[in-house]
Amino acid sequence: MPKRKISLLGATGSIGQQTLDLIRKSPNTYSLEACAAAGNNLDAFIQIVEEFQPKLVSTASASKADDLYKSLSLSVKNKIQIIHGEASLKEVAAFPLSDTVILGLVGALGLESALTALNCGKRTIFANKEPLVMAGNLIREALNNNKEAVLIPADSEHVAVHQCLQGQNFDKVNNLYLTASGGPFWNEKNLDFNSIKPAQALNHPTWKMGHKITIDSATLMNKGLEVIEAYSLFEIPYDKIQVLIHPQSLVHSMVEFIDGHVLAQLGPNDMRLVLQYALDYPSRQNNLTDKFLNWKEINKLEFFEPDLEKFKCLKLAYWAGKHAQTYTACLVAADEIAVELFLQEKIKFSQIPDLIEEVLNMHSAQEPKTLEIIQKTDQWAREQAMNLYKTKYI
Ligand code: MG
């Protein structure tokens, strides 16, 4: 396998840190050429730049770039270039010395970088699902127009499906089963959703992730976004994409074929294995985490149907996916605002789907033909969500 020369977007986040751990463990296989982080966690960012010495570094603002520069050792300062601002993310994605781009940003922010990476013919690893949800058509178009470009998911469910579909005819798929841990609340019979505090919702039972995605897991919006992501990646119709709650999180997803045979992918629930698959594909290298399943300790694998009335976000995501157009971009943007308001304790957990639904109802959807249309939808939905909060929820 040729060495993967990586541009990492979202270096200080959960995906970023886990990617860096793989690079640290296997420096002959992977190298960090360029990276981006907002700079809110400056100490962690300084440490990354000192340790890996990427040639190009991007941060959110001129003042963050200044703070970073001042904190670096002289020898590192002289070797790197620091750029800043949202547009600089695209420079990291397009960096000529990188052949692989890992999108580990939060939410909608990764969209332009994703398109840039594909247009530059990079191996583009989508650890950040929102671009595929908002603009699946534009991403597929960029992929088809660039022969060198490779798109690989880095969401555990989609890496599972990707493996199960290798060498298969997609027309012969009867059902895709995306599994969900269910988050902390799926089986709470008497819990009042109005009383849930951010700390409870952030307590995810199986996966270690950032705040936004952890809240999305608790509402099952994360699974809803993954349904749309699966459609964008594999073009399997929505009525063949099913969600199953699987509390053990060991079966990462399954594909059932028309002849009744089912292929499932299992593995330890550690995101580093998912990222390593995406980096190494189509090759396979030794597991860098040393974690393997111990079959003797697995005494049950359970599956349950999610309750769509209780977890309205999942229902809304199916609705937006099936109605397509700009509804999916609208869903992503409204969800980001709703989750942020919940984390700030400004709205209740139960109001997250209410706010999103109202924004979807107000939206005049159109064909998402251009990046501009999607960006305008994103901005509109954020504004509407904030307006609704100010007028109805305060
Ligand atoms: Mg996932």
Residues whose N, C-alpha, C, O or C-beta is under 5 A from the ligand:
A	BS01	MG	D155 S156 E157
